[in-house]
Amino acid sequence: MRVVQITEDTVLESAREEALARIRDADDWPALALGLQLECAIWTEDQDFFGTGVATWTSANVERYLNS
């Protein structure tokens, strides 16, 4: 399994407007756009992602999950 994967800008661009409409901090739109495109949760401590409609995991939750 590859831990890091490069994503083409075109993948992000197709969800840019939707991500910008959902997120409070416009600088965070690429991470949200990727979460939307991949239909996956985002690992973050940034509360700007909360309430965007994409699941978020904090480090504490990830640690609990990995230790269970």
Phi, psi and omega in degrees: 000133176275131181282320181240133177232138177280136178245133179295145179302329181297329178295317180289317184301325182292343178245009185301307184299318179296317180296316180297326179289336184263336190257145179284320182261108184301337178292342183267002186301324182298319179294318179293319178301319179294318176301320178294315182293321182271353183053051181226162179288162178244130178271111185202155170254357184281115183290350176296339179277340181292134179086009180272352183093001176246133180299145177233149176237130172273167179300322179298319179292321177297316179298315177300317180297314181293333180273354181272000000 
